[in-house]
Amino acid sequence: MSKRFKASCPCCGSVELSAAELRLVVSPRRSFYLFRCPRCEQAVRKPAGPRIIELLTDGGVLSVRVHAS
């Protein structure tokens, strides 16, 4: 069974997502994760601190690293 993550949609509240349904953007200035709510299909963006980055990365979420220029 694949890892499931709980996240919060501003419209629907708590939702469960698979690693494939999440994307993580890691930047020196501002990191965040993205998903489309499985209930209302709204695109959601949430901030990601070091602990969230670690949990999502360890759970197999695809991440993109952006370097400041």
C-alpha positions as a LaTeX table, in Angstrom:
\begin{tabular}{lrrr}
\hline
Residue & $x$ (\AA) & $y$ (\AA) & $z$ (\AA) \\
\hline
Met1 & 0.00 & 0.00 & 0.00 \\
Ser2 & 1.37 & 3.41 & $-0.93$ \\
Lys3 & 1.92 & 6.21 & 1.54 \\
Arg4 & $-1.02$ & 8.60 & 2.03 \\
Phe5 & $-0.74$ & 12.21 & 3.15 \\
Lys6 & $-3.30$ & 14.42 & 4.85 \\
Ala7 & $-3.63$ & 17.98 & 3.62 \\
Ser8 & $-6.17$ & 20.75 & 3.92 \\
Cys9 & $-8.21$ & 22.25 & 1.10 \\
Pro10 & $-9.58$ & 25.76 & 1.84 \\
Cys11 & $-13.00$ & 24.69 & 0.52 \\
Cys12 & $-13.29$ & 21.03 & 1.56 \\
Gly13 & $-11.14$ & 20.77 & 4.68 \\
Ser14 & $-9.07$ & 17.65 & 5.32 \\
Val15 & $-8.29$ & 15.43 & 2.33 \\
Glu16 & $-6.03$ & 12.41 & 1.77 \\
Leu17 & $-3.58$ & 12.33 & $-1.12$ \\
Ser18 & $-1.07$ & 9.89 & $-2.55$ \\
Ala19 & 2.53 & 10.90 & $-3.26$ \\
Ala20 & 1.64 & 11.02 & $-6.97$ \\
Glu21 & $-1.04$ & 13.66 & $-6.29$ \\
Leu22 & 1.44 & 16.07 & $-4.65$ \\
Arg23 & 4.31 & 18.17 & $-5.99$ \\
Leu24 & 6.98 & 19.85 & $-3.88$ \\
Val25 & 8.93 & 22.96 & $-4.87$ \\
Val26 & 12.04 & 23.59 & $-2.75$ \\
Ser27 & 13.65 & 27.03 & $-2.91$ \\
Pro28 & 16.06 & 28.91 & $-0.64$ \\
Arg29 & 13.49 & 31.69 & $-0.29$ \\
Arg30 & 10.11 & 29.97 & $-0.19$ \\
Ser31 & 9.27 & 26.26 & $-0.43$ \\
Phe32 & 5.76 & 24.94 & $-0.97$ \\
Tyr33 & 3.73 & 21.92 & $-2.01$ \\
Leu34 & 0.92 & 21.78 & $-4.54$ \\
Phe35 & $-2.05$ & 19.52 & $-5.13$ \\
Arg36 & $-5.43$ & 19.47 & $-6.79$ \\
Cys37 & $-8.20$ & 18.75 & $-4.29$ \\
Pro38 & $-9.71$ & 15.34 & $-5.04$ \\
Arg39 & $-13.18$ & 16.61 & $-4.03$ \\
Cys40 & $-13.59$ & 20.08 & $-5.59$ \\
Glu41 & $-10.59$ & 19.99 & $-7.99$ \\
Gln42 & $-9.32$ & 23.38 & $-6.77$ \\
Ala43 & $-5.56$ & 23.89 & $-7.13$ \\
Val44 & $-4.06$ & 24.33 & $-3.65$ \\
Arg45 & $-0.63$ & 25.68 & $-2.69$ \\
Lys46 & 0.70 & 25.43 & 0.87 \\
Pro47 & 4.00 & 26.54 & 2.45 \\
Ala48 & 6.51 & 23.81 & 3.27 \\
Gly49 & 9.03 & 24.19 & 6.06 \\
Pro50 & 11.97 & 21.85 & 6.64 \\
Arg51 & 9.91 & 19.16 & 8.41 \\
Ile52 & 7.21 & 19.07 & 5.70 \\
Ile53 & 9.92 & 18.91 & 3.00 \\
Glu54 & 11.52 & 15.95 & 4.79 \\
Leu55 & 8.20 & 14.09 & 5.23 \\
Leu56 & 7.09 & 14.59 & 1.64 \\
Thr57 & 10.50 & 13.73 & 0.17 \\
Asp58 & 10.81 & 10.61 & 2.32 \\
Gly59 & 7.28 & 9.64 & 1.26 \\
Gly60 & 8.14 & 9.70 & $-2.43$ \\
Val61 & 6.64 & 13.05 & $-3.47$ \\
Leu62 & 8.19 & 14.41 & $-6.66$ \\
Ser63 & 10.22 & 17.51 & $-5.88$ \\
Val64 & 11.72 & 20.31 & $-7.92$ \\
Arg65 & 14.61 & 22.34 & $-6.55$ \\
Val66 & 14.76 & 25.97 & $-7.60$ \\
His67 & 18.02 & 27.83 & $-7.09$ \\
Ala68 & 18.04 & 31.60 & $-6.53$ \\
Ser69 & 20.03 & 33.55 & $-9.09$ \\
\hline
\end{tabular}
